[in-house]
Amino acid sequence: MYFSTPRCLIRDFRIEDIATVMTYRNDLEWMKYQGFKNLEKAAYIKELLHPKSFSEGKNIAVVHTLDDRLIGDIYLKKEADFFWIGYTIHPQESQKGYGSEVVQATVQWLFDQGVQSVKAGVSSENLASIKLLEKLNFSLVKTEEDACYQLQRLDYLQQKNRIK
């Protein structure tokens, strides 16, 4: 396990997670803004169960603390002094606050380890994801075909201290 939130554990994937991954990752309407989708079982097994480092880019499982059921995943990739973050919540678990809970906890976990900034690439049409990032105080840093949002560690710590 990497860390937890009040309702979720963030851990490596297990073989028993793959069937659930396929239900949401192969739902093309739900995954219309994602790149990692619509694969065969063997491809998910190879990608999610093969040990990888964060420098290579790694998906980690988001599971509910009560029954260990998979409710989504987080993608992390280390580049220089920052991390890219991506996130997906199972459509049956959407609109319950899991996305903001786990993204916020992931950011906190990364900053606790000394990471200087976290970036998220998002389609400019993905309004739900943009809303989530803005709620968590990410700032738009550039727009091209897709938008890039960033949260600096210093800004995060200042915001956190103002809330206390």
Backbone as a ProteinNet text record, in pm:
[ID]
protein_1_A
[PRIMARY]
MYFSTPRCLIRDFRIEDIATVMTYRNDLEWMKYQGFKNLEKAAYIKELLHPKSFSEGKNIAVVHTLDDRLIGDIYLKKEADFFWIGYTIHPQESQKGYGSEVVQATVQWLFDQGVQSVKAGVSSENLASIKLLEKLNFSLVKTEEDACYQLQRLDYLQQKNRIK
[TERTIARY]
83.9	0	88.6	46.6	120.2	69.6	-61.8	-123.8	-273.2	-342.6	-486.9	-556	-685.9	-772.7	-880.3	-972.2	-1077.9	-1156.4	-1172	-1252.5	-1175.3	-1051.2	-978.5	-837.5	-791.6	-651.3	-593.5	-471.1	-403.7	-288.9	-297	-203.4	-172.8	-78.9	-50.5	-169.6	-179.3	-284.5	-257.8	-367.6	-363.3	-440.2	-416.9	-483.1	-635.2	-687.2	-832.6	-893.7	-811.4	-860.9	-886.6	-827.4	-827.3	-967.5	-1055.5	-1191.7	-1262.9	-1245.8	-1308.5	-1243.8	-1112.6	-1043	-1104.1	-1126.9	-1180.5	-1321.8	-1401.2	-1537.5	-1537.4	-1446.8	-1448.2	-1349.5	-1234.8	-1137.7	-1183.7	-1271.4	-1321.9	-1458.5	-1506.6	-1629.1	-1587.6	-1598.7	-1542.5	-1608.7	-1733.7	-1798.5	-1741.9	-1729.3	-1676.4	-1530.1	-1455.7	-1311.5	-1275.5	-1368.4	-1344.4	-1227	-1188.8	-1076.8	-947.6	-950.6	-834.5	-763	-635.5	-559.6	-545.8	-539.4	-516.9	-652.6	-699.5	-835.6	-852.2	-963.5	-1007.3	-901.3	-845.8	-742	-793.9	-721.9	-750.9	-697.8	-750.3	-711.4	-559.7	-497.4	-352.3	-274.6	-321.9	-254.2	-267.4	-384.2	-400	-312.5	-307.8	-223	-77.6	-31.9	107.9	136.8	46.8	69.1	53.2	-44.7	-76.9	-11.3	24	82.6	233.5	290.6	435.2	496.5	593.2	653.8	714.4	675.5	726.8	765.2	851.5	888.5	803.5	800.4	727.4	796.4	924.7	994.3	944.6	900.8	845.4	699	634.4	490.1	420.2	336.5	278.5	135.3	45.7	-91	-97.3	-166.8	-188	-338	-378.3	-519.7	-575.7	-701	-777.6	-886.9	-882.5	-980	-1052	-1175.2	-1254.2	-1204.1	-1193	-1140.4	-1233.3	-1362.4	-1456.8	-1451.7	-1436.1	-1444.4	-1335	-1236.6	-1122.2	-1163.7	-1281.4	-1322.9	-1257.3	-1214.6	-1150.6	-1253.9	-1222	-1312.6	-1246.7	-1119.6	-1051.9	-902	-832.5	-687.2	-627	-501.9	-423.4	-299.6	-263.7	-141.2	-42.2	80.7	186.7	310.5	370.7	496.3	588	708.7	807.2	887.1	898.8	985	1056.3	1187.5	1268.7	1223.7	1178.5	1137.5	985.7	913	767.3	711.4	583.2	510.5	391.9	363.8	237.2	138.4	13.6	-90.6	-207.1	-263.8	-387.3	-475.7	-603.8	-695.3	-820.3	-874.9	-998.6	-1076.5	-1204	-1293.2	-1396	-1427.3	-1528.3	-1658.7	-1727.7	-1851.3	-1956.7	-1960.9	-2057.7	-2022.4	-1900.1	-1855.3	-1837.9	-1876	-1858.1	-1957.2	-1924.1	-2007.8	-2026.2	-1928.7	-1934.4	-1817	-1736.1	-1623.5	-1494	-1493.9	-1371.3	-1257.8	-1290.3	-1187	-1111.8	-1184	-1116.9	-1045.3	-1103.7	-1041.2	-906.4	-902.7	-777.8	-675.3	-719.3	-622.7	-559.4	-640.7	-587	-488.7	-522.5	-433.5	-305.8	-317	-198.5	-105.2	-160.5	-80.2	-10.1	-84.2	-24.9	88.8	66.5	168.3	294.2	276.1	390.6	465.6	391.6	456.6	526.5	470.9	536.6	670.8	686.8	813.3	908.5	870.7	958.7	940.3	841.5	813.7	778.4	826.6	808.2	681.2	632.4	507	442.2	311.8	233.3	159.6	164.2	98.9	-3.7	-108.6	-211.8	-244.7	-230.5	-273.6	-418.8	-500	-642.8	-698.3	-786.9	-854.5	-935.1	-930.1	-1006.1	-1156.8	-1198.7	-1341.4	-1381.9	-1285.5	-1313.7	-1343.9	-1463.3	-1501	-1504.4	-1542.5	-1545.8	-1405.2	-1308	-1170.8	-1113.7	-1142.4	-1096.3	-1154.7	-1281.7	-1347.8	-1280.4	-1248.7	-1181.3	-1045.2	-966.7	-833.3	-842	-935.3	-950.6	-995.2	-1082.8	-1127.2	-1008.4	-910.5	-792.3	-679.2	-711	-618.5	-506.8	-525.7	-432.5	-455.5	-349	-357.5	-332.2	-404	-381.9	-249.3	-157.7	-26.7	-6.1	-81	-71.6	-190.8	-225.2	-328.9	-279.1	-300	-273.8	-393.5	-370.5	-483.2	-543.9	-459.5	-503.8	-448.8	-509.2	-465.6	-371.3	-284.4	-196	-223.4	-253.4	-275.1	-161.3	-124.8	-10.4	-40.8	12.6	6.7	147.8	196.5	330.6	325.2	427	434.6	424.7	496.9	496	355.7	288.3	151.3	58.8	75.9	-7	13.1	138.5	167.8	114.1	127.4	73.5	-77.2	-144.3	-290.3	-330.9	-259.5	-290.2	-274.3	-169.8	-147.2	-253.5	-307.4	-413.6	-542.2	-564.5	-686.8	-683.2	-565.8	-552.3	-589.7
-118.3	0	124.9	223.4	349.2	446	466.4	553.9	527.6	593	574.7	708.9	707.6	821.9	771	854.9	802.6	685.3	680.9	574.3	482.8	514	439.6	401.4	290.3	250.1	263.7	312.1	322.3	221.6	122.5	9.5	-34.9	-128.6	-189.1	-274.3	-294.2	-379.8	-526.2	-601	-746.3	-811.2	-938.1	-1009.1	-1001	-1003.5	-999.7	-864	-762.5	-630.1	-619.5	-707	-690.8	-692.1	-778.6	-783.3	-649.5	-587.7	-457.3	-348.6	-352.7	-256.5	-261.1	-381.3	-396.7	-339.8	-344.3	-290.8	-140.9	-67.4	77.6	123.5	60.7	102.3	67.1	-30.2	-66.6	-6	80.9	157.8	283.5	278.5	384.9	520.4	523.5	652.5	711.4	629.1	676.5	718.9	649.2	672.1	761.6	837.5	913.5	1010.3	1053.9	1146.7	1077.7	945.8	871.3	800.8	776.4	705.8	557.4	517.7	378.7	310.9	247.5	191.5	87.8	14.8	-77.5	-181.3	-244.4	-344.9	-484.6	-583.8	-721.9	-747.1	-849.9	-883.5	-899	-966.2	-987.9	-856.3	-757.9	-627.7	-554.8	-562.8	-501.2	-570.8	-703.5	-778.7	-736.6	-730.5	-693	-551.9	-459.2	-319.5	-295.4	-357.1	-323.2	-413	-535.6	-627.2	-639.5	-591.8	-593.9	-482.7	-516.1	-413.1	-300.5	-178.1	-60.7	44.6	132.8	245.3	366.4	464.5	586.6	663.6	641.8	706.4	653.3	527.7	468	506.1	546.6	571	447.9	466.1	351.7	382.6	287.2	295.5	223.8	284.3	221.2	216.5	115.5	88.5	174.2	214.3	281.4	183.7	138.2	40.1	94.1	51.1	95	24.3	98.3	40.6	-65.5	-54.6	-147	-288.3	-298.8	-432	-459.1	-371.7	-388.8	-398.7	-342.6	-345.4	-229.4	-257.5	-157.3	-53.3	74.5	181.7	277.6	253.7	339.1	318.9	411.9	405.3	543.3	551.8	674.7	640	730	714	818.8	776.6	868.5	845	954.5	946.2	1058.4	1019.9	1117.5	1170.6	1302.2	1369	1482.9	1481.9	1585.6	1601.9	1722	1745.3	1752.4	1696.7	1697	1561.2	1542.3	1421.7	1460.1	1377.3	1382.4	1296.6	1340.2	1261.2	1244.7	1127.5	1098.9	1018.1	1017.6	949.8	907.1	794.9	741.3	678	708.9	648.2	566.1	448	362.1	441.1	431.6	510.3	483.8	362.6	333.8	404.6	454.9	522.9	673.1	722	864.7	949.1	1074.6	1173.1	1141.4	1071.6	1040.5	1102.8	1182.8	1250.5	1171.7	1050.7	970.5	1036.5	1093.5	1156	1263.2	1355.5	1463.9	1410.8	1313.8	1255.3	1191.7	1111	1040.3	1128.7	1222.4	1312.7	1402.4	1455.8	1539.8	1462.1	1339.1	1256.2	1220.5	1196.6	1165.9	1285.7	1403.1	1526.2	1543.3	1526.4	1538.3	1438.1	1314.2	1209.4	1247.6	1297.3	1337.8	1455.4	1555.6	1671.9	1634.5	1541.1	1494.1	1429.4	1379.1	1317.1	1417	1544	1647.2	1679.8	1622.5	1656.8	1805.8	1875.5	2020.5	2064.4	1983.3	2018.5	1894.3	1905.3	1798.3	1858.6	1790.3	1838	1735.4	1786	1699.5	1750.5	1664.9	1696.9	1657.6	1744.5	1717	1774.9	1701.3	1751.6	1874.9	1976	2098.4	2073.6	1958.5	1922.2	1844.5	1800.3	1719.8	1813.3	1869.3	1971.2	1917.1	1792.2	1735	1728.7	1688.2	1680.3	1819.7	1913.1	2050.6	2107.2	2084.8	2132.4	2072.6	1943.8	1878.5	1942.7	1962.1	2021	2162.7	2240.2	2376.5	2376.8	2284.6	2271.5	2244.7	2170.5	2135.4	2237.2	2353.1	2467.2	2446.7	2357.3	2348.5	2471.8	2518.9	2635.3	2594.5	2656.2	2633.7	2697.9	2620.6	2675.1	2688.7	2614.5	2633.4	2566.6	2614.8	2548.3	2534	2417.7	2388.2	2305	2183.9	2094.3	2051	2021.5	1985.1	2087.3	2094.2	2187.9	2117.6	2194.6	2143.8	2223.8	2151	2213.2	2173.1	2264.2	2239.6	2291.2	2220.8	2264.9	2260.3	2374.5	2385.3	2351.7	2284.2	2247.7	2370.4	2475.2	2597	2657.6	2665.8	2718.5	2631.7	2501.1	2406.8	2427	2437.6	2454.6	2588.2	2693.5	2824.9	2818	2754.5	2740.4	2658.8	2551.7	2465.4	2541.3	2623.6	2701.7	2808.6	2865.3	2965.5	2903.9	2776.2	2708.3	2676.5	2647.9	2609.3	2720.1
0	0	0	-75.7	-81.5	24.7	32.1	130.8	130.4	221.9	229.1	247.5	225.2	250.2	345.9	387.6	476.6	417.4	284.7	223.9	130.6	101.2	-3	39.7	-18.2	-11	-150.7	-158.8	-287.2	-281.8	-369.9	-366.4	-508.6	-520.7	-650.9	-695.1	-825.1	-879.9	-847.4	-839.6	-820.1	-934.4	-955.6	-1065.3	-1052.4	-931.8	-914.9	-951	-971.8	-1012.6	-1162.5	-1241.3	-1386.5	-1447	-1400.8	-1456.9	-1438.1	-1321.6	-1297.2	-1382.5	-1394.2	-1481.8	-1621.5	-1670.6	-1806.2	-1818.1	-1709.9	-1720	-1742.2	-1677.9	-1700	-1807.1	-1818.4	-1919.8	-2061.4	-2075.2	-2208.1	-2237.8	-2152.9	-2176.9	-2253.7	-2385.4	-2470.3	-2449.7	-2415	-2386.3	-2257.6	-2153.6	-2025.4	-2039.1	-2122.4	-2135.5	-2254.1	-2305.4	-2428.6	-2419.5	-2301.5	-2287.8	-2244.5	-2232.5	-2184.6	-2300	-2281.9	-2383.2	-2356.6	-2233	-2191.6	-2176.9	-2287.8	-2287.6	-2397.3	-2387	-2491.6	-2528.4	-2425.3	-2446.3	-2410.7	-2454.5	-2416.8	-2275.6	-2211.6	-2074.7	-2060.6	-2153.5	-2146.4	-2146.2	-2220.1	-2224.9	-2091	-2029.5	-1897.3	-1794.2	-1800.5	-1707.4	-1723.5	-1846.4	-1872.7	-1821.9	-1847.3	-1809.5	-1659.6	-1598.2	-1459.6	-1355.4	-1393.3	-1294.9	-1306.4	-1414	-1432.8	-1347	-1262.1	-1177.2	-1261.5	-1229	-1299.2	-1197.1	-1239.1	-1153.6	-1192.9	-1105.7	-1137.9	-1250.6	-1270.3	-1383	-1516.6	-1518.4	-1640.5	-1660.9	-1554.4	-1554.8	-1502.1	-1403.3	-1333.2	-1291.4	-1318.1	-1268.1	-1134.2	-1038.2	-909.3	-881.4	-807.3	-784.3	-671.2	-688.4	-583.6	-543.1	-418.4	-370.7	-247.4	-229.8	-115.3	9.8	119.3	243.7	303.1	280.6	343.8	286.5	154.4	93.3	-10.5	-19.6	-110.3	-257.2	-293.7	-434.1	-507.9	-628.5	-712.4	-755.4	-732	-774.4	-873	-905	-1002.3	-997.7	-1061.9	-1061.1	-1078.7	-1041.4	-1054.8	-1135.5	-1226.7	-1305.2	-1256.4	-1230.3	-1189.2	-1273.7	-1316.7	-1391.3	-1346.5	-1304.4	-1258.2	-1376.4	-1382.2	-1480.1	-1409.6	-1412.2	-1347.1	-1201.7	-1163.2	-1024.5	-1008.9	-1103.3	-1093	-1132.8	-1102.7	-1140.8	-1227.3	-1326.8	-1399.5	-1322	-1317.1	-1253.2	-1349.7	-1348.8	-1420.9	-1328.2	-1352.4	-1261	-1334.7	-1291.6	-1347.2	-1233.5	-1227.5	-1130.3	-1208.5	-1158.6	-1221.3	-1233.3	-1347	-1363.8	-1256.7	-1202.1	-1095.3	-964.6	-955.1	-833.5	-854.8	-971.4	-1000.7	-921.5	-908.2	-838.3	-689.9	-631.2	-487.9	-412.4	-482.9	-418.9	-416	-472.6	-470	-549.1	-664	-746.8	-670.8	-612.5	-540.9	-416.5	-349.6	-230.1	-262.9	-368.4	-398.1	-468.4	-552.1	-615.4	-509.1	-419.4	-312.5	-225.1	-189.5	-107.6	-183.1	-312.2	-393.1	-397.6	-419.1	-420.3	-285.1	-176.9	-42.4	-24.5	-66	-55.7	-134.7	-255.8	-338.3	-274.9	-230.2	-168.6	-37.7	37.9	160.5	130.7	7.8	-33	-98.6	-100.9	-153.9	-300.4	-365.5	-504.9	-510.5	-612.1	-619.1	-690	-784.1	-850	-910.5	-930.5	-990.6	-1108.9	-1222.8	-1344.4	-1391.7	-1454.6	-1511.4	-1650.6	-1749.3	-1884.5	-1899.1	-1955.4	-1964.2	-2093.4	-2155.7	-2275	-2237.1	-2320.3	-2292	-2294.1	-2345.6	-2345.8	-2220.6	-2141.9	-2022.4	-1904.5	-1904.5	-1806.3	-1663.6	-1645.1	-1510.3	-1450.8	-1531.2	-1482.7	-1456.5	-1543.8	-1523.8	-1395	-1372.3	-1250.4	-1125.9	-1131.8	-1020.2	-993	-1098.4	-1081.7	-1026.1	-1075.5	-1025.7	-879.4	-841.9	-702.6	-610.9	-661.3	-583	-598.9	-657	-671.2	-771.9	-867.7	-980	-1067	-1130.2	-1217.9	-1362	-1453	-1595.6	-1633.1	-1692.5	-1728.5	-1878.3	-1958.7	-2102.8	-2168.8	-2283.2	-2360.8	-2503.8	-2555.7	-2695.8	-2737	-2783.1	-2807.7	-2675.4	-2579.4	-2445.9	-2347.5	-2231.1	-2129.1	-2031.6	-1971.2	-1867.1	-1740.3	-1634.8	-1504.4	-1413.3	-1324.2	-1237.4	-1097.2	-998.9	-860.7	-805.4	-762.8	-705.5	-556.7	-508.7	-366.8	-277.7	-310.1	-228.4	-222.3	-336.1	-338.6	-254.4	-265.1	-189.4	-39.7	4.4	145.5	196.8	118.2	158.6	172.4	77	82.3	205.6	230.8	343.5	475	486.5	608.8	628.4	519.5	531.1	583.9	551	593	742.9	795.2	938.3	1030.6
[MASK]
++++++++++++++++++++++++++++++++++++++++++++++++++++++++++++++++++++++++++++++++++++++++++++++++++++++++++++++++++++++++++++++++++++++++++++++++++++++++++++++++++++

